[in-house]
Amino acid sequence: STLGEPVVRQAVLQAMRIMGGQYVLGRTIEEGLRKGTAGNRPGTRFSFDMLGEGARTMADAERYFEDQDYLKAFEHYQSILTNDPPADLYVQSMTRVGWLVWALNNETDLALQTLDRAIEAGPGDPLPLYVKGQVLWCGLGDADQALGLFRQVIATDGLDPAVVRQVEDDIAIAESGGACSQ
C-alpha cells in the first residue's frame, strides 16, 4: 500500500540515523578520536574507514535511479543528505529527491520546496531548474512558470546538445499549449 511507504521510509531513515550514531564517530579522524575517547575506557582501540562513502553512495543512488529502482535510490540520496555532503552532491541529491517525491507520491508542494532548496544551494546548476519546471508544468499545469525556468536552463553555458534539444522541445510543446512530457 502506498500509504504505508512513507511510514516505512521514515522508520528506515530513523534506523539508519541510530546505526550511524553507533558506528560513525566523525567526518575526520580527529573528530572520530575526540568522540571515541570521550565515551570509552582509556586504551580502547579504533579502526577508521575513510574511503569516500559519499561518492560511492551517489554512484549507487544514480544507478538505482537509472534502473528505476526508486525506493533504493531514495534511500541512497537520503543517506547522502544526512551526511553533510559537498554542495554538488547536495544539489544533485535534493533534485532527485524532489523529483521522486513528486513522481512517486504526487506531493507537488513538498517537491517544489525541495527543489527550491536545491536551486538555492546550486544557483548555477540547470538540473534543479529543469526538474522544477517539469513539476510546475506536469504537476500544477503551470506552463508559464515552467517556460521561464526552461529558458533559464537553455541560457546555461556548456549544456550537452541532447539536453538543449530536450529542453527546446519542452519549450515548443509548452508554448503551443501541449501536455507536459515527463
C-alpha positions, 0 to 999 in steps of 0.5 A: 500500500502506498500509504504505508511507504512513507511510514516505512521510509521514515522508520528506515531513515530513523534506523539508519540515523541510530546505526550511524550514531553507533558506528560513525564517530566523525567526518575526520579522524580527529573528530572520530578520536575526540568522540571515541575517547570521550565515551570509552575506557582509556586504551580502547582501540579504533579502526577508521574507514575513510574511503569516500562513502559519499561518492560511492553512495551517489554512484549507487543512488544514480544507478538505482535511479537509472534502473528505476529502482526508486525506493533504493535510490531514495534511500541512497540520496537520503543517506547522502543528505544526512551526511553533510555532503559537498554542495554538488552532491547536495544539489544533485541529491535534493533534485532527485529527491524532489523529483521522486517525491513528486513522481512517486507520491504526487506531493507537488508542494513538498517537491517544489520546496525541495527543489527550491532548496536545491536551486538555492544551494546550486544557483548555477546548476540547470538540473534543479531548474529543469526538474522544477519546471517539469513539476510546475508544468506536469504537476500544477499545469503551470506552463508559464512558470515552467517556460521561464525556468526552461529558458533559464536552463537553455541560457546555461553555458556548456549544456550537452546538445541532447539536453538543449534539444530536450529542453527546446522541445519542452519549450515548443510543446509548452508554448503551443499549449501541449501536455507536459512530457515527463 
